[in-house]
Amino acid sequence: YYDRILTKVDEMRKLHENKTCFDCGEKGVSYTTQFGTFICSSCSGLLRDLGFRVYGIGMCVFKEKDVENL
């Protein structure tokens, strides 16, 4: 079950519109936000410092609801 969810997240990350950071446009995203956007590691640190929730794609346990939000 969880492998299927990770596959969905990875497939969405590979979409053209998700290959660059939503905030700065840098290529190579590895995080998502509570808003359902893909971001780079630099922007993830900034958002985390501002108190927003940031999820590492390879480190967090995603649920079906999280995938729907993306």
N, C-alpha and C positions, 0 to 999 in steps of 0.2 A: 504494500500500500504506500509506504513512505517513498520507495523508489519511484513510483509513478508520479508523486507530487514533485520530487526533485527533478524528474525529467521534464515536467511541465514548466517549472521555473527556468530550467536551462534552455528550453525551447523558446520561451518568451524573451530571455536575455539575448538570444541570437537573432531576434527580429531586427530589421534595419533601424527602426525608430528607437530601439532599446540598446543599441551598441554604443551609444555615447551618453555621457552623464546628462541628466535632465537639467541640472543647475549650471554647469560650466561648459558642457560640450566636449569634454575630454573623452577620448576613446578608451574603452576597457572598463566596463562597470563591474563591480563586485559586491555591491550593496543595494538594498532596497530601503524605502522609507515607509513610514506609517501612512503616507499619502498614496502609496502604490506606484512610486516612480523608481527608476534605476539610477544609481549615482556612483561616482568614483570614490576612491578611498579618501582623497583630500576633502571633498565635500561632506563625506560621511562624518569626518572628525569635526568639521565646523557645525554641522547640524546637531551632532551629539552634544557639543558644547553649549548649544542653544536650548537643549532640553528635549529635542525631538527623538523619537525612537528610530533607530537605524538597525537593519538586520543584515548580517554578513551572509551572503548566498551559500557559502560552503560551511558556515559555522552554526547557523540557526536551524531550528526545527520548524519547518513551515507546515501549516495546516491548510486544509482545503479552502477555508475562508480567506486565508492570506493569498492564495493563488487567485481566487476570484477578485480580490482587491487589486492585484497586479493587472 
